[in-house]
Amino acid sequence: MPVAEVLHRAGLRRVHLELASLGSVVLCIGFWTRAKGYDQDERGNAERRALFVGLWPPMFWLIGQNMAEYE
């Protein structure tokens, strides 16, 4: 069973994934700006967290595009 079909049966739609993509961009920017307030030792960990969250938007967007093709 394709992933799009499973997500569609669970009630997830394309717009939900696109909003999740936009939300993760905002979260990444928030983490990155918050990292400026840490001292130099802790800043690296905070920036890595922001970069990790920054990898989510394309994944959510592509899954949303796959859902659009399924719908």
Distance bins in CASP14 RR format, pairs under 12 A and 6 or more apart:
PFRMAT RR
TARGET T0000
AUTHOR 0000-0000-0000
RMODE 2
METHOD distances of the structure
MODEL  1
1 7 0 0 0 0 0 1 0 0 0 0 0
1 8 0 0 0 0 0 1 0 0 0 0 0
1 9 0 0 0 0 1 0 0 0 0 0 0
1 10 0 0 0 0 0 1 0 0 0 0 0
1 70 0 0 0 0 0 1 0 0 0 0 0
2 8 0 0 0 0 1 0 0 0 0 0 0
2 9 0 0 0 0 0 1 0 0 0 0 0
2 63 0 0 0 0 0 1 0 0 0 0 0
2 66 0 0 0 0 1 0 0 0 0 0 0
2 67 0 0 0 0 0 1 0 0 0 0 0
2 69 0 0 0 0 0 1 0 0 0 0 0
2 70 1 0 0 1 0 0 0 0 0 0 0
3 9 0 0 0 0 0 1 0 0 0 0 0
3 10 0 0 0 0 0 1 0 0 0 0 0
3 12 0 0 0 0 0 1 0 0 0 0 0
3 17 0 0 0 0 0 1 0 0 0 0 0
3 59 0 0 0 0 0 1 0 0 0 0 0
3 62 0 0 0 0 0 1 0 0 0 0 0
3 63 1 0 0 1 0 0 0 0 0 0 0
3 64 0 0 0 0 0 1 0 0 0 0 0
3 66 1 0 0 1 0 0 0 0 0 0 0
3 67 0 0 0 0 1 0 0 0 0 0 0
3 69 0 0 0 0 0 1 0 0 0 0 0
3 70 0 0 0 0 1 0 0 0 0 0 0
4 10 0 0 0 0 0 1 0 0 0 0 0
4 11 0 0 0 0 0 1 0 0 0 0 0
4 12 0 0 0 0 1 0 0 0 0 0 0
4 13 0 0 0 0 0 1 0 0 0 0 0
4 14 0 0 0 0 1 0 0 0 0 0 0
4 17 0 0 0 0 0 1 0 0 0 0 0
4 62 0 0 0 0 0 1 0 0 0 0 0
4 63 1 0 0 1 0 0 0 0 0 0 0
4 64 0 0 0 0 1 0 0 0 0 0 0
4 65 0 0 0 0 1 0 0 0 0 0 0
4 66 1 0 1 0 0 0 0 0 0 0 0
4 67 1 0 1 0 0 0 0 0 0 0 0
4 68 0 0 0 0 1 0 0 0 0 0 0
4 69 1 0 0 1 0 0 0 0 0 0 0
4 70 1 1 0 0 0 0 0 0 0 0 0
4 71 0 0 0 0 1 0 0 0 0 0 0
5 11 0 0 0 0 0 1 0 0 0 0 0
5 12 0 0 0 0 0 1 0 0 0 0 0
5 66 0 0 0 0 0 1 0 0 0 0 0
5 67 0 0 0 0 1 0 0 0 0 0 0
5 69 0 0 0 0 0 1 0 0 0 0 0
5 70 1 0 0 1 0 0 0 0 0 0 0
5 71 0 0 0 0 0 1 0 0 0 0 0
6 12 0 0 0 0 1 0 0 0 0 0 0
6 63 0 0 0 0 0 1 0 0 0 0 0
6 66 0 0 0 0 0 1 0 0 0 0 0
6 67 0 0 0 0 0 1 0 0 0 0 0
6 70 0 0 0 0 0 1 0 0 0 0 0
7 13 0 0 0 0 1 0 0 0 0 0 0
7 14 0 0 0 0 1 0 0 0 0 0 0
7 16 0 0 0 0 1 0 0 0 0 0 0
7 17 0 0 0 0 1 0 0 0 0 0 0
7 20 0 0 0 0 0 1 0 0 0 0 0
7 60 0 0 0 0 0 1 0 0 0 0 0
7 63 1 0 0 1 0 0 0 0 0 0 0
7 64 0 0 0 0 1 0 0 0 0 0 0
7 66 0 0 0 0 1 0 0 0 0 0 0
7 67 1 0 0 1 0 0 0 0 0 0 0
7 68 0 0 0 0 0 1 0 0 0 0 0
7 70 0 0 0 0 1 0 0 0 0 0 0
7 71 0 0 0 0 0 1 0 0 0 0 0
8 14 0 0 0 0 1 0 0 0 0 0 0
8 16 0 0 0 0 0 1 0 0 0 0 0
8 17 0 0 0 0 0 1 0 0 0 0 0
8 63 0 0 0 0 0 1 0 0 0 0 0
8 64 0 0 0 0 0 1 0 0 0 0 0
8 66 0 0 0 0 0 1 0 0 0 0 0
8 67 1 0 0 1 0 0 0 0 0 0 0
8 68 0 0 0 0 0 1 0 0 0 0 0
8 69 0 0 0 0 0 1 0 0 0 0 0
8 70 1 0 0 1 0 0 0 0 0 0 0
8 71 1 0 0 1 0 0 0 0 0 0 0
9 67 0 0 0 0 0 1 0 0 0 0 0
9 70 0 0 0 0 0 1 0 0 0 0 0
10 16 0 0 0 0 0 1 0 0 0 0 0
10 17 0 0 0 0 0 1 0 0 0 0 0
10 67 0 0 0 0 0 1 0 0 0 0 0
11 17 0 0 0 0 0 1 0 0 0 0 0
11 67 0 0 0 0 0 1 0 0 0 0 0
11 71 0 0 0 0 0 1 0 0 0 0 0
12 18 0 0 0 0 0 1 0 0 0 0 0
12 19 0 0 0 0 0 1 0 0 0 0 0
12 20 0 0 0 0 1 0 0 0 0 0 0
12 60 0 0 0 0 0 1 0 0 0 0 0
12 63 0 0 0 0 1 0 0 0 0 0 0
12 64 0 0 0 0 1 0 0 0 0 0 0
12 66 0 0 0 0 0 1 0 0 0 0 0
12 67 1 0 0 1 0 0 0 0 0 0 0
12 70 0 0 0 0 0 1 0 0 0 0 0
12 71 0 0 0 0 0 1 0 0 0 0 0
13 19 0 0 0 0 1 0 0 0 0 0 0
13 20 0 0 0 0 0 1 0 0 0 0 0
13 63 0 0 0 0 0 1 0 0 0 0 0
13 64 0 0 0 0 1 0 0 0 0 0 0
13 67 1 0 0 1 0 0 0 0 0 0 0
13 68 0 0 0 0 1 0 0 0 0 0 0
13 70 0 0 0 0 0 1 0 0 0 0 0
13 71 1 0 0 1 0 0 0 0 0 0 0
14 20 0 0 0 0 0 1 0 0 0 0 0
14 21 0 0 0 0 0 1 0 0 0 0 0
14 60 0 0 0 0 0 1 0 0 0 0 0
14 61 0 0 0 0 1 0 0 0 0 0 0
14 62 0 0 0 0 0 1 0 0 0 0 0
14 63 0 0 0 0 1 0 0 0 0 0 0
14 64 1 0 1 0 0 0 0 0 0 0 0
14 65 1 0 0 1 0 0 0 0 0 0 0
14 66 0 0 0 0 1 0 0 0 0 0 0
14 67 1 0 1 0 0 0 0 0 0 0 0
14 68 1 0 1 0 0 0 0 0 0 0 0
14 69 0 0 0 0 1 0 0 0 0 0 0
14 70 0 0 0 0 1 0 0 0 0 0 0
14 71 1 0 0 1 0 0 0 0 0 0 0
15 21 0 0 0 0 0 1 0 0 0 0 0
15 22 0 0 0 0 0 1 0 0 0 0 0
15 60 0 0 0 0 0 1 0 0 0 0 0
15 61 0 0 0 0 0 1 0 0 0 0 0
15 64 0 0 0 0 1 0 0 0 0 0 0
15 65 0 0 0 0 0 1 0 0 0 0 0
15 67 0 0 0 0 1 0 0 0 0 0 0
15 68 0 0 0 0 1 0 0 0 0 0 0
15 71 0 0 0 0 0 1 0 0 0 0 0
16 22 0 0 0 0 0 1 0 0 0 0 0
16 23 0 0 0 0 0 1 0 0 0 0 0
16 60 0 0 0 0 1 0 0 0 0 0 0
16 61 0 0 0 0 0 1 0 0 0 0 0
16 63 0 0 0 0 0 1 0 0 0 0 0
16 64 0 0 0 0 1 0 0 0 0 0 0
16 67 0 0 0 0 1 0 0 0 0 0 0
16 68 0 0 0 0 0 1 0 0 0 0 0
16 71 0 0 0 0 0 1 0 0 0 0 0
17 23 0 0 0 0 0 1 0 0 0 0 0
17 24 0 0 0 0 0 1 0 0 0 0 0
17 56 0 0 0 0 0 1 0 0 0 0 0
17 57 0 0 0 0 0 1 0 0 0 0 0
17 58 0 0 0 0 0 1 0 0 0 0 0
17 59 0 0 0 0 1 0 0 0 0 0 0
17 60 1 0 1 0 0 0 0 0 0 0 0
17 61 1 0 0 1 0 0 0 0 0 0 0
17 62 0 0 0 0 1 0 0 0 0 0 0
17 63 1 0 1 0 0 0 0 0 0 0 0
17 64 1 1 0 0 0 0 0 0 0 0 0
17 65 0 0 0 0 1 0 0 0 0 0 0
17 66 0 0 0 0 1 0 0 0 0 0 0
17 67 1 0 0 1 0 0 0 0 0 0 0
17 68 0 0 0 0 1 0 0 0 0 0 0
17 70 0 0 0 0 0 1 0 0 0 0 0
17 71 0 0 0 0 0 1 0 0 0 0 0
18 24 0 0 0 0 0 1 0 0 0 0 0
18 25 0 0 0 0 0 1 0 0 0 0 0
18 57 0 0 0 0 1 0 0 0 0 0 0
18 58 0 0 0 0 0 1 0 0 0 0 0
18 60 1 0 0 1 0 0 0 0 0 0 0
18 61 1 0 0 1 0 0 0 0 0 0 0
18 62 0 0 0 0 0 1 0 0 0 0 0
18 63 0 0 0 0 1 0 0 0 0 0 0
18 64 1 0 0 1 0 0 0 0 0 0 0
18 65 0 0 0 0 1 0 0 0 0 0 0
18 66 0 0 0 0 0 1 0 0 0 0 0
18 67 0 0 0 0 1 0 0 0 0 0 0
18 68 0 0 0 0 1 0 0 0 0 0 0
19 25 0 0 0 0 0 1 0 0 0 0 0
19 26 0 0 0 0 0 1 0 0 0 0 0
19 57 0 0 0 0 0 1 0 0 0 0 0
19 60 0 0 0 0 1 0 0 0 0 0 0
19 61 0 0 0 0 0 1 0 0 0 0 0
19 64 0 0 0 0 0 1 0 0 0 0 0
20 26 0 0 0 0 0 1 0 0 0 0 0
20 27 0 0 0 0 1 0 0 0 0 0 0
20 53 0 0 0 0 0 1 0 0 0 0 0
20 56 1 0 0 1 0 0 0 0 0 0 0
20 57 0 0 0 0 1 0 0 0 0 0 0
20 58 0 0 0 0 0 1 0 0 0 0 0
20 59 0 0 0 0 1 0 0 0 0 0 0
20 60 1 0 1 0 0 0 0 0 0 0 0
20 61 0 0 0 0 1 0 0 0 0 0 0
20 62 0 0 0 0 0 1 0 0 0 0 0
20 63 0 0 0 0 1 0 0 0 0 0 0
20 64 0 0 0 0 1 0 0 0 0 0 0
20 67 0 0 0 0 0 1 0 0 0 0 0
21 27 0 0 0 0 0 1 0 0 0 0 0
21 28 0 0 0 0 0 1 0 0 0 0 0
21 53 0 0 0 0 0 1 0 0 0 0 0
21 54 0 0 0 0 0 1 0 0 0 0 0
21 55 0 0 0 0 0 1 0 0 0 0 0
21 56 1 0 0 1 0 0 0 0 0 0 0
21 57 1 0 1 0 0 0 0 0 0 0 0
21 58 1 0 0 1 0 0 0 0 0 0 0
21 59 0 0 0 0 1 0 0 0 0 0 0
21 60 1 1 0 0 0 0 0 0 0 0 0
21 61 1 0 1 0 0 0 0 0 0 0 0
21 62 0 0 0 0 1 0 0 0 0 0 0
21 63 0 0 0 0 1 0 0 0 0 0 0
21 64 1 0 0 1 0 0 0 0 0 0 0
21 65 0 0 0 0 0 1 0 0 0 0 0
21 67 0 0 0 0 0 1 0 0 0 0 0
22 28 0 0 0 0 0 1 0 0 0 0 0
22 29 0 0 0 0 0 1 0 0 0 0 0
22 56 0 0 0 0 0 1 0 0 0 0 0
22 57 1 0 0 1 0 0 0 0 0 0 0
22 60 0 0 0 0 1 0 0 0 0 0 0
22 61 0 0 0 0 1 0 0 0 0 0 0
22 64 0 0 0 0 0 1 0 0 0 0 0
23 29 0 0 0 0 1 0 0 0 0 0 0
23 30 0 0 0 0 0 1 0 0 0 0 0
23 31 0 0 0 0 0 1 0 0 0 0 0
23 53 0 0 0 0 1 0 0 0 0 0 0
23 54 0 0 0 0 0 1 0 0 0 0 0
23 56 0 0 0 0 1 0 0 0 0 0 0
23 57 1 0 0 1 0 0 0 0 0 0 0
23 60 0 0 0 0 1 0 0 0 0 0 0
23 61 0 0 0 0 0 1 0 0 0 0 0
24 30 0 0 0 0 0 1 0 0 0 0 0
24 31 0 0 0 0 0 1 0 0 0 0 0
24 50 0 0 0 0 0 1 0 0 0 0 0
24 52 0 0 0 0 0 1 0 0 0 0 0
24 53 1 0 1 0 0 0 0 0 0 0 0
24 54 1 0 0 1 0 0 0 0 0 0 0
24 55 0 0 0 0 1 0 0 0 0 0 0
24 56 1 0 1 0 0 0 0 0 0 0 0
24 57 1 0 1 0 0 0 0 0 0 0 0
24 58 0 0 0 0 1 0 0 0 0 0 0
24 59 0 0 0 0 1 0 0 0 0 0 0
24 60 1 0 0 1 0 0 0 0 0 0 0
24 61 0 0 0 0 1 0 0 0 0 0 0
25 31 0 0 0 0 0 1 0 0 0 0 0
25 32 0 0 0 0 0 1 0 0 0 0 0
25 50 0 0 0 0 0 1 0 0 0 0 0
25 53 0 0 0 0 1 0 0 0 0 0 0
25 54 1 0 0 1 0 0 0 0 0 0 0
25 55 0 0 0 0 0 1 0 0 0 0 0
25 56 0 0 0 0 1 0 0 0 0 0 0
25 57 1 0 1 0 0 0 0 0 0 0 0
25 58 0 0 0 0 0 1 0 0 0 0 0
25 60 0 0 0 0 1 0 0 0 0 0 0
25 61 0 0 0 0 1 0 0 0 0 0 0
26 32 0 0 0 0 0 1 0 0 0 0 0
26 33 0 0 0 0 0 1 0 0 0 0 0
26 50 0 0 0 0 0 1 0 0 0 0 0
26 53 0 0 0 0 1 0 0 0 0 0 0
26 54 0 0 0 0 0 1 0 0 0 0 0
26 56 0 0 0 0 0 1 0 0 0 0 0
26 57 0 0 0 0 1 0 0 0 0 0 0
27 33 0 0 0 0 0 1 0 0 0 0 0
27 34 0 0 0 0 0 1 0 0 0 0 0
27 49 0 0 0 0 1 0 0 0 0 0 0
27 50 0 0 0 0 1 0 0 0 0 0 0
27 52 0 0 0 0 0 1 0 0 0 0 0
27 53 1 0 1 0 0 0 0 0 0 0 0
27 54 0 0 0 0 1 0 0 0 0 0 0
27 55 0 0 0 0 0 1 0 0 0 0 0
27 56 0 0 0 0 1 0 0 0 0 0 0
27 57 0 0 0 0 1 0 0 0 0 0 0
27 60 0 0 0 0 0 1 0 0 0 0 0
28 34 0 0 0 0 0 1 0 0 0 0 0
28 35 0 0 0 0 0 1 0 0 0 0 0
28 46 0 0 0 0 0 1 0 0 0 0 0
28 47 0 0 0 0 0 1 0 0 0 0 0
28 48 0 0 0 0 0 1 0 0 0 0 0
28 49 0 0 0 0 1 0 0 0 0 0 0
28 50 1 0 1 0 0 0 0 0 0 0 0
28 51 1 0 0 1 0 0 0 0 0 0 0
28 52 0 0 0 0 1 0 0 0 0 0 0
28 53 1 0 1 0 0 0 0 0 0 0 0
28 54 1 0 1 0 0 0 0 0 0 0 0
28 55 0 0 0 0 1 0 0 0 0 0 0
28 56 1 0 0 1 0 0 0 0 0 0 0
28 57 1 0 0 1 0 0 0 0 0 0 0
28 58 0 0 0 0 0 1 0 0 0 0 0
29 35 0 0 0 0 0 1 0 0 0 0 0
29 36 0 0 0 0 0 1 0 0 0 0 0
29 50 1 0 0 1 0 0 0 0 0 0 0
29 51 0 0 0 0 0 1 0 0 0 0 0
29 53 0 0 0 0 1 0 0 0 0 0 0
29 54 0 0 0 0 1 0 0 0 0 0 0
29 57 0 0 0 0 0 1 0 0 0 0 0
30 36 0 0 0 0 0 1 0 0 0 0 0
30 37 0 0 0 0 0 1 0 0 0 0 0
30 46 0 0 0 0 0 1 0 0 0 0 0
30 47 0 0 0 0 0 1 0 0 0 0 0
30 49 0 0 0 0 0 1 0 0 0 0 0
30 50 1 0 0 1 0 0 0 0 0 0 0
30 53 0 0 0 0 1 0 0 0 0 0 0
30 54 0 0 0 0 0 1 0 0 0 0 0
31 37 0 0 0 0 0 1 0 0 0 0 0
31 38 0 0 0 0 0 1 0 0 0 0 0
31 43 0 0 0 0 0 1 0 0 0 0 0
31 44 0 0 0 0 0 1 0 0 0 0 0
31 45 0 0 0 0 0 1 0 0 0 0 0
31 46 1 0 0 1 0 0 0 0 0 0 0
31 47 0 0 0 0 1 0 0 0 0 0 0
31 48 0 0 0 0 1 0 0 0 0 0 0
31 49 1 0 1 0 0 0 0 0 0 0 0
31 50 1 1 0 0 0 0 0 0 0 0 0
31 51 0 0 0 0 1 0 0 0 0 0 0
31 52 0 0 0 0 1 0 0 0 0 0 0
31 53 1 0 1 0 0 0 0 0 0 0 0
31 54 0 0 0 0 1 0 0 0 0 0 0
31 56 0 0 0 0 0 1 0 0 0 0 0
32 38 0 0 0 0 0 1 0 0 0 0 0
32 43 0 0 0 0 0 1 0 0 0 0 0
32 44 0 0 0 0 0 1 0 0 0 0 0
32 46 0 0 0 0 1 0 0 0 0 0 0
32 47 1 0 0 1 0 0 0 0 0 0 0
32 48 0 0 0 0 0 1 0 0 0 0 0
32 49 0 0 0 0 1 0 0 0 0 0 0
32 50 1 0 1 0 0 0 0 0 0 0 0
32 51 0 0 0 0 1 0 0 0 0 0 0
32 52 0 0 0 0 0 1 0 0 0 0 0
32 53 0 0 0 0 1 0 0 0 0 0 0
32 54 0 0 0 0 1 0 0 0 0 0 0
33 43 0 0 0 0 0 1 0 0 0 0 0
33 46 0 0 0 0 1 0 0 0 0 0 0
33 47 0 0 0 0 0 1 0 0 0 0 0
33 50 0 0 0 0 1 0 0 0 0 0 0
34 42 0 0 0 0 0 1 0 0 0 0 0
34 43 0 0 0 0 0 1 0 0 0 0 0
34 45 0 0 0 0 0 1 0 0 0 0 0
34 46 1 0 0 1 0 0 0 0 0 0 0
34 47 0 0 0 0 0 1 0 0 0 0 0
34 49 0 0 0 0 1 0 0 0 0 0 0
34 50 0 0 0 0 1 0 0 0 0 0 0
34 53 0 0 0 0 0 1 0 0 0 0 0
35 42 0 0 0 0 1 0 0 0 0 0 0
35 43 1 0 1 0 0 0 0 0 0 0 0
35 44 1 0 0 1 0 0 0 0 0 0 0
35 45 0 0 0 0 1 0 0 0 0 0 0
35 46 1 1 0 0 0 0 0 0 0 0 0
35 47 1 0 1 0 0 0 0 0 0 0 0
35 48 0 0 0 0 1 0 0 0 0 0 0
35 49 1 0 0 1 0 0 0 0 0 0 0
35 50 1 0 0 1 0 0 0 0 0 0 0
35 51 0 0 0 0 0 1 0 0 0 0 0
35 53 0 0 0 0 0 1 0 0 0 0 0
36 42 0 0 0 0 0 1 0 0 0 0 0
36 43 1 0 0 1 0 0 0 0 0 0 0
36 44 0 0 0 0 0 1 0 0 0 0 0
36 46 0 0 0 0 1 0 0 0 0 0 0
36 47 0 0 0 0 1 0 0 0 0 0 0
36 50 0 0 0 0 0 1 0 0 0 0 0
37 43 1 0 0 1 0 0 0 0 0 0 0
37 44 0 0 0 0 0 1 0 0 0 0 0
37 46 0 0 0 0 1 0 0 0 0 0 0
37 47 0 0 0 0 0 1 0 0 0 0 0
38 44 1 0 0 1 0 0 0 0 0 0 0
38 45 0 0 0 0 1 0 0 0 0 0 0
38 46 1 0 1 0 0 0 0 0 0 0 0
38 47 0 0 0 0 1 0 0 0 0 0 0
38 48 0 0 0 0 0 1 0 0 0 0 0
38 49 0 0 0 0 0 1 0 0 0 0 0
38 50 0 0 0 0 0 1 0 0 0 0 0
39 45 0 0 0 0 0 1 0 0 0 0 0
39 46 0 0 0 0 0 1 0 0 0 0 0
40 46 0 0 0 0 0 1 0 0 0 0 0
40 47 0 0 0 0 0 1 0 0 0 0 0
42 48 0 0 0 0 0 1 0 0 0 0 0
42 49 0 0 0 0 0 1 0 0 0 0 0
43 49 0 0 0 0 0 1 0 0 0 0 0
43 50 0 0 0 0 0 1 0 0 0 0 0
44 50 0 0 0 0 1 0 0 0 0 0 0
44 51 0 0 0 0 1 0 0 0 0 0 0
44 52 0 0 0 0 0 1 0 0 0 0 0
45 51 0 0 0 0 0 1 0 0 0 0 0
45 52 0 0 0 0 0 1 0 0 0 0 0
46 52 0 0 0 0 0 1 0 0 0 0 0
46 53 0 0 0 0 0 1 0 0 0 0 0
47 53 0 0 0 0 0 1 0 0 0 0 0
47 54 0 0 0 0 0 1 0 0 0 0 0
48 54 0 0 0 0 0 1 0 0 0 0 0
48 55 0 0 0 0 0 1 0 0 0 0 0
49 55 0 0 0 0 0 1 0 0 0 0 0
49 56 0 0 0 0 0 1 0 0 0 0 0
50 56 0 0 0 0 0 1 0 0 0 0 0
52 59 0 0 0 0 0 1 0 0 0 0 0
53 59 0 0 0 0 0 1 0 0 0 0 0
53 60 0 0 0 0 0 1 0 0 0 0 0
54 60 0 0 0 0 0 1 0 0 0 0 0
54 61 0 0 0 0 0 1 0 0 0 0 0
55 61 0 0 0 0 0 1 0 0 0 0 0
55 62 0 0 0 0 0 1 0 0 0 0 0
56 62 0 0 0 0 0 1 0 0 0 0 0
56 63 0 0 0 0 0 1 0 0 0 0 0
57 63 0 0 0 0 0 1 0 0 0 0 0
57 64 0 0 0 0 0 1 0 0 0 0 0
58 64 0 0 0 0 0 1 0 0 0 0 0
58 65 0 0 0 0 0 1 0 0 0 0 0
59 65 0 0 0 0 0 1 0 0 0 0 0
59 66 0 0 0 0 0 1 0 0 0 0 0
60 66 0 0 0 0 0 1 0 0 0 0 0
60 67 0 0 0 0 0 1 0 0 0 0 0
61 67 0 0 0 0 0 1 0 0 0 0 0
61 68 0 0 0 0 0 1 0 0 0 0 0
62 68 0 0 0 0 0 1 0 0 0 0 0
62 69 0 0 0 0 0 1 0 0 0 0 0
63 69 0 0 0 0 0 1 0 0 0 0 0
63 70 0 0 0 0 0 1 0 0 0 0 0
64 70 0 0 0 0 1 0 0 0 0 0 0
64 71 0 0 0 0 1 0 0 0 0 0 0
65 71 0 0 0 0 0 1 0 0 0 0 0
END
